[in-house]
């Protein structure tokens, strides 16, 4: 059949362009790099595993002694009868942390079933409360809790967790940068598939008949299906391989509930089944997105409109994802992002309210996507079948394209030379000549907005809300009174949990009113979450006590959730990608075009002074755009950080945050933030100079990109093996338990050497420019 001969041809057309292949390859490399970096950030360092292996060995040799040590180092500390010890670890890893983490792994099955038992009891109590308070048992919330009770009761009987460490899977399932990269690739592919033929004028030759048009449209649709599947598979495999290369993966036969984020997954399946299910959801999300763009661009043959539609679809998905659950129910998960991300849709049982009934959300998503995959191509085929050839009057063909060309020609002829840009400033002319970079900058800013919003998306967890509430009262310098308050609060919360049976008996005996019992139930339900938060705050207080014993300076209680999210952000690779393109093109267009766009370049470059002057102007423009991009990107991060989190006390001591235990005692959070921002800005400007002159020396676009990306990414991978990142990462510098003076001198020396080498490279390049490249 003709349609099957067209499919390989359409694939060849789609991937024949060098730009398309390079763009996809760069996205795949970037995804693998991001996944590797994320797995590295999630993984505890090697020393931690050395210490915890001693605890595992203790359990293998003598389980009874392990439990005795666990009670001494964890239970006694939780109940306030003892302080954390450091017999098995060092000052960073207390015995409390090591035994708690080891116990969570070695007794994972028992802990899981204890949690399910407690959860089912809470659900039963909530059902009783609803029936008792309102008497309505046919509401959405009542039926939803009935479904939860049935599901988790069945899981409590069927799930068996293998008590072995889970390696790799937590990092893989929580890695979410992959979505934006695969969407960027799918945007270009689907829009090109729909628009490229029209831009080349191919339809007038290849599809003059109705059957030819419909056959070609259907072939393109099939190609889109194939590309969606293969593209998603490639990105998933690149993420999987990147995580595996760093930490490896434990057995996939274990129950999926052994993975932290799937602890309350509502079905008894293995990790492998969950992996395949998430892959199917990802393919479905990417295919649906591609079909939407392909359909729109089939009607409106415009690259710009297609890219705009893609941004609108992603924006709409984001707006749906932030709907308030209390008002709109779980419809917030009805979006492409949640369908693609297993950490959003698959973590628990999600239903929506339809006519007071609780309906599983997943079948609704699958049905909606199936309708989309049927209706959109049907609309394209109908459009192709009804499209008539251009109307002809004699020998004239009056179609829209011809008319637009004639109108544009008339406009050009009436404008005359007065419309041309005339300037004596080389800098202004360079900016005008590269005005396309403004479009690129806008597109990257939009991408940065989505990436930053996703990265700084609030945890939406009850524990963090409670943590924030407590620190609104406690934030500030450590005092013994604050520690005493926390110990009393912990005792009060444990008393509430212990008195539930007594309060329930008093209620049934008529000693408590319904209002009083309802208020107590609310306190009881909130007590476990509050208890964990107070324990965390007590741990912070003990850490501050140890720091005071070492430094003689009292630290501060700080709300560090948002600040730590900022600290973990690392390098802004969107900014690096933007610099790679912008700084490269300022010189390469002089070597890769057959003629100059203005006679002034023929004159200016005939002398050494002219060539140097031109290079200076180009460098100024490059650095100006770099500075603008840096501060815009930094402003976007600050906006979403302050919008989604409350910043810590900026005058607080930096070492108060355990991540920065090696920081100087006098360094504040504000001073450190300004220091890191300034160093990042200087480093970005130096990098832009290196890329700028590297392009001059290499003189080839693809080769320049390859050299730059290799220079950016390879040191990161080498650093993960040789562990010398403290020389280039000020955040890592203050995180280590090193002598601050020696560390700062080492870092300063590295920074000065980098700046000096950049200056030498700049001078050498200017000399080469002045000599005409010889």
ZAMARGU-4260 file (C-alpha; in steps of 0.2 Angstrom, whole numbers, plus 5000, padded with zeros to 4 digits):
<rodrens>
0) 5000/5000/5000 | 5005/5018/4996 | 5003/5023/5014 | 5017/5011/5020 | 5029/5017/5007
5) 5026/5035/5013 | 5030/5031/5032 | 5049/5028/5029 | 5049/5043/5017 | 5041/5055/5030
10) 5053/5048/5043 | 5067/5052/5032 | 5061/5070/5029 | 5058/5073/5047 | 5076/5068/5053
15) 5086/5073/5037 | 5090/5090/5044 | 5106/5092/5053 | 5098/5104/5066 | 5085/5091/5070
20) 5097/5078/5074 | 5109/5089/5084 | 5094/5096/5094 | 5088/5079/5099 | 5105/5073/5103
25) 5108/5088/5114 | 5092/5085/5123 | 5095/5067/5126 | 5113/5071/5133 | 5106/5085/5144
30) 5092/5073/5150 | 5105/5060/5155 | 5116/5073/5163 | 5102/5080/5173 | 5096/5062/5179
35) 5114/5058/5184 | 5116/5074/5193 | 5099/5071/5202 | 5104/5054/5207 | 5120/5060/5214
40) 5111/5074/5224 | 5099/5061/5231 | 5112/5048/5236 | 5121/5050/5253 | 5140/5050/5252
45) 5151/5035/5253 | 5155/5038/5271 | 5137/5036/5276 | 5136/5019/5268 | 5152/5014/5276
50) 5145/5018/5293 | 5127/5011/5290 | 5135/4994/5284 | 5142/4992/5301 | 5124/4993/5308
55) 5118/4980/5295 | 5132/4969/5300 | 5127/4970/5318 | 5109/4964/5313 | 5116/4950/5303
60) 5127/4944/5317 | 5115/4946/5331 | 5097/4953/5328 | 5093/4953/5346 | 5108/4965/5350
65) 5103/4976/5335 | 5085/4978/5343 | 5093/4982/5359 | 5105/4995/5352 | 5090/5002/5342
70) 5080/5005/5357 | 5095/5013/5366 | 5099/5025/5351 | 5082/5028/5344 | 5068/5024/5356
75) 5076/5032/5371 | 5081/5047/5362 | 5063/5049/5355 | 5056/5048/5373 | 5069/5060/5380
80) 5078/5047/5391 | 5095/5049/5381 | 5104/5060/5370 | 5111/5055/5352 | 5127/5045/5353
85) 5141/5044/5340 | 5148/5027/5343 | 5144/5020/5325 | 5146/5036/5315 | 5154/5053/5316
90) 5148/5071/5320 | 5138/5071/5304 | 5129/5055/5306 | 5123/5050/5324 | 5119/5033/5329
95) 5101/5039/5330 | 5100/5042/5311 | 5110/5027/5307 | 5099/5015/5317 | 5083/5023/5312
100) 5088/5022/5293 | 5094/5004/5295 | 5078/4999/5305 | 5067/5006/5291 | 5075/4995/5279
105) 5077/4979/5289 | 5060/4979/5296 | 5052/4988/5281 | 5038/4974/5279 | 5033/4976/5298
110) 5033/4995/5297 | 5023/4995/5281 | 5009/4984/5289 | 5009/4994/5305 | 5006/5010/5295
115) 4992/5001/5285 | 4984/4995/5301 | 4985/5013/5308 | 4978/5020/5292 | 4964/5008/5290
120) 4959/5012/5308 | 4959/5031/5305 | 4948/5028/5289 | 4936/5018/5299 | 4936/5031/5313
125) 4933/5044/5299 | 4918/5034/5292 | 4911/5033/5309 | 4913/5051/5312 | 4905/5056/5295
130) 4890/5044/5299 | 4889/5051/5317 | 4890/5069/5313 | 4880/5071/5297 | 4871/5054/5295
135) 4875/5055/5276 | 4883/5040/5269 | 4880/5042/5250 | 4892/5058/5249 | 4908/5058/5238
140) 4919/5059/5254 | 4911/5044/5262 | 4911/5033/5247 | 4929/5038/5243 | 4934/5033/5261
145) 4925/5016/5258 | 4935/5013/5243 | 4951/5017/5252 | 4947/5006/5266 | 4943/4991/5254
150) 4960/4994/5245 | 4971/4996/5260 | 4963/4982/5269 | 4967/4970/5254 | 4985/4977/5253
155) 4987/4973/5272 | 4984/4955/5268 | 4993/4953/5251 | 5009/4964/5251 | 5025/4957/5256
160) 5040/4968/5256 | 5058/4961/5254 | 5068/4969/5268 | 5083/4974/5257 | 5089/4991/5253
165) 5081/4999/5238 | 5094/5006/5226 | 5091/5018/5212 | 5072/5017/5210 | 5068/5032/5222
170) 5079/5043/5211 | 5072/5037/5195 | 5054/5039/5200 | 5056/5056/5207 | 5067/5063/5193
175) 5055/5075/5184 | 5066/5086/5172 | 5064/5073/5159 | 5046/5080/5156 | 5052/5097/5150
180) 5065/5090/5138 | 5054/5077/5130 | 5041/5090/5128 | 5053/5102/5119 | 5058/5088/5107
185) 5040/5083/5104 | 5036/5101/5100 | 5049/5103/5087 | 5045/5086/5079 | 5026/5087/5079
190) 5026/5105/5072 | 5039/5101/5059 | 5029/5086/5053 | 5014/5097/5050 | 5022/5113/5043
195) 5038/5109/5034 | 5030/5102/5018 | 5019/5118/5017 | 5034/5129/5019 | 5043/5120/5005
200) 5028/5121/4993 | 5027/5102/4993 | 5008/5099/4994 | 5006/5107/4977 | 5016/5093/4969
205) 5014/5078/4981 | 4996/5079/4985 | 4985/5087/4971 | 4971/5074/4973 | 4960/5071/4987
210) 4966/5053/4989 | 4984/5059/4989 | 4981/5072/5003 | 4971/5060/5014 | 4985/5046/5012
215) 4999/5058/5016 | 4989/5065/5031 | 4986/5048/5038 | 5004/5043/5035 | 5010/5058/5044
220) 4998/5053/5059 | 5006/5036/5059 | 5023/5043/5059 | 5018/5054/5074 | 5013/5039/5084
225) 5029/5030/5080 | 5040/5045/5084 | 5030/5048/5100 | 5033/5030/5106 | 5052/5030/5101
230) 5056/5047/5108 | 5048/5043/5125 | 5057/5027/5125 | 5074/5035/5121 | 5072/5048/5135
235) 5066/5035/5148 | 5081/5024/5144 | 5093/5039/5145 | 5086/5043/5162 | 5087/5025/5167
240) 5105/5022/5161 | 5111/5038/5170 | 5104/5033/5187 | 5110/5015/5184 | 5128/5022/5180
245) 5129/5031/5197 | 5119/5020/5210 | 5113/5005/5200 | 5096/4997/5204 | 5090/4984/5217
250) 5079/4970/5212 | 5063/4975/5202 | 5054/4960/5209 | 5051/4968/5226 | 5034/4976/5230
255) 5032/4993/5223 | 5027/4999/5241 | 5046/4997/5245 | 5049/5013/5235 | 5047/5028/5247
260) 5035/5038/5236 | 5024/5023/5232 | 5022/5018/5250 | 5003/5020/5248 | 5002/5014/5230
265) 4984/5006/5230 | 4988/4990/5221 | 4999/4975/5224 | 5011/4975/5210 | 5030/4974/5208
270) 5042/4988/5205 | 5044/4982/5187 | 5025/4982/5184 | 5025/5000/5191 | 5039/5005/5179
275) 5030/4998/5164 | 5014/5006/5169 | 5023/5023/5171 | 5031/5020/5154 | 5014/5018/5146
280) 5007/5034/5154 | 5022/5043/5148 | 5020/5037/5130 | 5001/5042/5131 | 5005/5059/5138
285) 5018/5063/5124 | 5007/5056/5111 | 4992/5066/5116 | 5003/5082/5117 | 5010/5079/5099
290) 4993/5075/5092 | 4986/5092/5099 | 5000/5102/5091 | 5000/5092/5075 | 4981/5095/5073
295) 4982/5113/5076 | 4997/5115/5064 | 4988/5106/5051 | 4975/5120/5051 | 4987/5134/5054
300) 5003/5131/5044 | 5014/5141/5056 | 5029/5137/5066 | 5027/5151/5078 | 5008/5147/5081
305) 5013/5129/5084 | 5026/5133/5097 | 5014/5146/5105 | 5001/5132/5106 | 5013/5120/5114
310) 5017/5134/5127 | 4998/5136/5130 | 4995/5118/5133 | 5009/5117/5145 | 5003/5132/5154
315) 4985/5125/5155 | 4992/5109/5162 | 5001/5119/5175 | 4985/5129/5180 | 4975/5113/5182
320) 4989/5106/5193 | 4987/5120/5206 | 4969/5119/5208 | 4964/5118/5226 | 4959/5100/5231
325) 4947/5106/5244 | 4937/5115/5231 | 4940/5106/5215 | 4943/5088/5221 | 4957/5078/5213
330) 4954/5085/5196 | 4971/5094/5198 | 4979/5078/5192 | 4970/5078/5176 | 4984/5086/5166
335) 4999/5081/5155 | 5012/5084/5168 | 5003/5072/5181 | 5001/5059/5168 | 5019/5059/5163
340) 5026/5060/5181 | 5023/5044/5191 | 5027/5054/5207 | 5011/5063/5204 | 4997/5052/5197
345) 5003/5035/5204 | 5007/5038/5222 | 4990/5035/5229 | 4972/5031/5224 | 4965/5046/5215
350) 4946/5049/5212 | 4935/5063/5207 | 4917/5067/5211 | 4904/5063/5198 | 4886/5065/5203
355) 4891/5062/5222 | 4900/5046/5217 | 4918/5043/5219 | 4925/5038/5201 | 4943/5032/5198
360) 4952/5046/5189 | 4964/5035/5179 | 4950/5028/5168 | 4943/5045/5165 | 4961/5051/5159
365) 4963/5035/5148 | 4946/5038/5140 | 4949/5056/5137 | 4965/5053/5129 | 4958/5039/5118
370) 4945/5051/5112 | 4958/5064/5108 | 4968/5052/5098 | 4953/5047/5088 | 4945/5064/5085
375) 4960/5074/5081 | 4966/5064/5066 | 4948/5062/5060 | 4948/5081/5059 | 4964/5082/5050
380) 4958/5069/5037 | 4942/5078/5034 | 4951/5094/5032 | 4963/5086/5019 | 4949/5078/5010
385) 4939/5094/5008 | 4954/5105/5003 | 4951/5111/4985 | 4965/5116/4973 | 4968/5135/4970
390) 4956/5144/4960 | 4962/5149/4942 | 4957/5163/4931 | 4965/5160/4914 | 4983/5158/4917
395) 4983/5167/4934 | 4983/5156/4950 | 4976/5167/4964 | 4979/5158/4980 | 4983/5165/4997
400) 5002/5163/4995 | 5003/5171/4978 | 4993/5186/4984 | 5004/5188/5000 | 5020/5188/4990
405) 5013/5201/4978 | 5007/5212/4992 | 5024/5211/5001 | 5033/5215/4985 | 5022/5231/4983
410) 5026/5236/5001 | 5044/5234/4998 | 5044/5244/4983 | 5035/5258/4991 | 5046/5259/5007
415) 5062/5263/4998 | 5079/5265/5005 | 5072/5276/5019 | 5067/5261/5029 | 5084/5254/5030
420) 5093/5254/5047 | 5107/5267/5047 | 5119/5268/5061 | 5137/5273/5064 | 5138/5262/5080
425) 5145/5245/5078 | 5138/5239/5094 | 5120/5244/5090 | 5122/5237/5073 | 5128/5220/5080
430) 5113/5220/5092 | 5101/5223/5077 | 5110/5210/5066 | 5107/5197/5080 | 5089/5203/5084
435) 5084/5185/5082 | 5092/5182/5099 | 5078/5192/5107 | 5066/5179/5101 | 5077/5165/5108
440) 5079/5174/5124 | 5060/5176/5126 | 5058/5157/5122 | 5071/5153/5135 | 5064/5164/5148
445) 5047/5156/5145 | 5055/5139/5147 | 5064/5145/5163 | 5048/5151/5170 | 5041/5133/5168
450) 5057/5125/5175 | 5058/5137/5190 | 5040/5135/5194 | 5041/5116/5193 | 5058/5116/5204
455) 5051/5127/5217 | 5034/5119/5218 | 5029/5118/5236 | 5029/5101/5244 | 5011/5103/5248
460) 5014/5092/5263 | 5005/5094/5280 | 5022/5091/5289 | 5030/5106/5281 | 5015/5117/5285
465) 5017/5112/5303 | 5036/5114/5302 | 5033/5132/5295 | 5020/5136/5309 | 5031/5131/5323
470) 5046/5140/5316 | 5036/5156/5315 | 5035/5156/5334 | 5053/5148/5337 | 5063/5156/5323
475) 5078/5166/5330 | 5093/5163/5341 | 5093/5146/5351 | 5089/5147/5369 | 5086/5134/5382
480) 5068/5140/5385 | 5064/5135/5366 | 5071/5118/5369 | 5061/5116/5385 | 5045/5122/5375
485) 5048/5108/5362 | 5051/5094/5375 | 5034/5099/5383 | 5026/5100/5366 | 5032/5083/5362
490) 5026/5076/5379 | 5009/5084/5376 | 5007/5076/5358 | 5011/5059/5365 | 4998/5061/5379
495) 4985/5065/5366 | 4988/5050/5356 | 4989/5039/5372 | 4972/5045/5378 | 4962/5041/5363
500) 4953/5026/5370 | 4949/5035/5386 | 4941/5050/5377 | 4931/5038/5366 | 4924/5029/5381
505) 4920/5046/5389 | 4911/5051/5373 | 4900/5035/5372 | 4897/5037/5391 | 4890/5055/5388
510) 4904/5063/5398 | 4910/5072/5382 | 4899/5082/5370 | 4900/5079/5351 | 4908/5095/5348
515) 4922/5092/5362 | 4925/5074/5355 | 4926/5081/5337 | 4939/5094/5343 | 4949/5080/5351
520) 4948/5069/5336 | 4956/5083/5326 | 4970/5085/5338 | 4972/5066/5338 | 4973/5065/5319
525) 4986/5080/5318 | 4996/5073/5333 | 5007/5060/5323 | 5012/5073/5310 | 5016/5086/5323
530) 5026/5074/5334 | 5037/5070/5319 | 5040/5089/5316 | 5044/5092/5334 | 5056/5078/5335
535) 5064/5086/5320 | 5065/5103/5328 | 5073/5094/5344 | 5086/5087/5333 | 5090/5104/5326
540) 5091/5111/5344 | 5103/5097/5349 | 5113/5101/5333 | 5114/5119/5338 | 5120/5114/5356
545) 5134/5104/5348 | 5139/5119/5337 | 5139/5130/5352 | 5151/5118/5361 | 5163/5119/5346
550) 5162/5137/5341 | 5155/5147/5357 | 5142/5155/5346 | 5123/5151/5347 | 5115/5147/5331
555) 5097/5150/5325 | 5081/5140/5322 | 5078/5143/5304 | 5064/5138/5292 | 5076/5131/5279
560) 5064/5121/5267 | 5064/5134/5253 | 5082/5139/5256 | 5089/5121/5255 | 5078/5119/5239
565) 5088/5134/5232 | 5105/5127/5238 | 5101/5110/5229 | 5097/5119/5212 | 5115/5119/5207
570) 5120/5125/5189 | 5107/5133/5178 | 5109/5122/5163 | 5095/5132/5153 | 5106/5148/5156
575) 5122/5138/5150 | 5112/5132/5134 | 5107/5150/5130 | 5125/5156/5132 | 5131/5142/5121
580) 5120/5148/5107 | 5121/5167/5109 | 5140/5168/5112 | 5144/5156/5098 | 5134/5165/5085
585) 5141/5182/5087 | 5157/5177/5078 | 5152/5162/5068 | 5140/5171/5056 | 5156/5180/5050
590) 5163/5164/5044 | 5148/5154/5039 | 5140/5167/5027 | 5146/5169/5009 | 5144/5188/5010
595) 5143/5202/5023 | 5126/5209/5027 | 5133/5226/5026 | 5148/5234/5016 | 5154/5241/5032
600) 5162/5225/5037 | 5172/5224/5021 | 5180/5241/5026 | 5181/5238/5045 | 5190/5221/5043
605) 5204/5227/5031 | 5215/5234/5046 | 5220/5226/5062 | 5213/5241/5072 | 5196/5238/5063
610) 5196/5220/5067 | 5200/5222/5085 | 5187/5236/5086 | 5174/5224/5079 | 5179/5210/5091
615) 5177/5222/5105 | 5160/5228/5100 | 5155/5210/5098 | 5161/5205/5115 | 5152/5220/5123
620) 5136/5214/5115 | 5139/5196/5120 | 5143/5201/5138 | 5128/5213/5139 | 5116/5199/5134
625) 5124/5187/5146 | 5122/5199/5160 | 5104/5202/5156 | 5100/5184/5154 | 5109/5180/5171
630) 5099/5193/5181 | 5083/5189/5172 | 5085/5170/5176 | 5090/5174/5194 | 5075/5185/5196
635) 5064/5172/5190 | 5071/5159/5203 | 5069/5172/5217 | 5051/5176/5212 | 5046/5158/5213
640) 5056/5154/5228 | 5048/5169/5238 | 5031/5165/5231 | 5031/5147/5236 | 5041/5147/5252
645) 5045/5158/5266 | 5063/5163/5267 | 5073/5160/5282 | 5079/5173/5294 | 5092/5182/5283
650) 5102/5188/5298 | 5103/5171/5305 | 5120/5161/5306 | 5123/5150/5291 | 5130/5136/5301
655) 5113/5134/5309 | 5108/5124/5294 | 5116/5107/5296 | 5120/5107/5277 | 5133/5121/5281
660) 5141/5114/5297 | 5158/5119/5291 | 5154/5138/5288 | 5162/5151/5298 | 5153/5156/5313
665) 5151/5174/5309 | 5144/5171/5291 | 5125/5175/5289 | 5113/5168/5277 | 5112/5185/5268
670) 5130/5187/5266 | 5132/5169/5260 | 5118/5171/5247 | 5126/5187/5241 | 5143/5179/5240
675) 5136/5164/5230 | 5126/5176/5218 | 5141/5187/5215 | 5153/5172/5211 | 5140/5164/5200
680) 5138/5181/5190 | 5157/5183/5188 | 5159/5165/5183 | 5145/5166/5170 | 5153/5182/5163
685) 5170/5173/5162 | 5162/5158/5154 | 5153/5168/5141 | 5170/5176/5136 | 5178/5158/5134
690) 5164/5153/5123 | 5164/5169/5113 | 5183/5167/5108 | 5182/5148/5107 | 5170/5151/5092
695) 5182/5163/5084 | 5196/5150/5085 | 5185/5134/5080 | 5175/5143/5066 | 5162/5129/5065
700) 5145/5128/5073 | 5143/5110/5077 | 5162/5108/5082 | 5160/5123/5094 | 5145/5116/5102
705) 5153/5100/5104 | 5169/5107/5112 | 5158/5119/5124 | 5146/5105/5129 | 5161/5093/5132
710) 5170/5107/5142 | 5154/5110/5153 | 5148/5092/5156 | 5164/5081/5157 | 5171/5090/5172
715) 5155/5086/5182 | 5157/5068/5178 | 5175/5068/5182 | 5172/5077/5198 | 5159/5064/5204
720) 5173/5051/5203 | 5188/5061/5209 | 5178/5071/5221 | 5187/5088/5219 | 5171/5098/5217
725) 5175/5108/5233 | 5187/5118/5221 | 5173/5124/5211 | 5158/5124/5222 | 5157/5136/5236
730) 5141/5128/5243 | 5151/5111/5244 | 5165/5121/5252 | 5155/5126/5267 | 5146/5110/5268
735) 5162/5100/5273 | 5170/5099/5290 | 5186/5107/5285 | 5196/5122/5292 | 5187/5137/5284
740) 5203/5147/5281 | 5212/5133/5272 | 5196/5129/5262 | 5193/5147/5257 | 5211/5150/5252
745) 5210/5134/5241 | 5194/5140/5233 | 5200/5158/5231 | 5216/5151/5222 | 5206/5141/5210
750) 5195/5156/5206 | 5209/5167/5203 | 5218/5154/5192 | 5202/5152/5182 | 5200/5171/5180
755) 5218/5173/5175 | 5218/5159/5162 | 5202/5167/5155 | 5211/5184/5154 | 5226/5176/5145
760) 5215/5167/5133 | 5206/5184/5129 | 5222/5193/5126 | 5229/5179/5115 | 5212/5180/5105
765) 5213/5198/5103 | 5231/5197/5096 | 5225/5184/5084 | 5211/5195/5078 | 5223/5209/5076
770) 5234/5199/5065 | 5220/5193/5055 | 5218/5175/5063 | 5237/5171/5059
</rodrens>
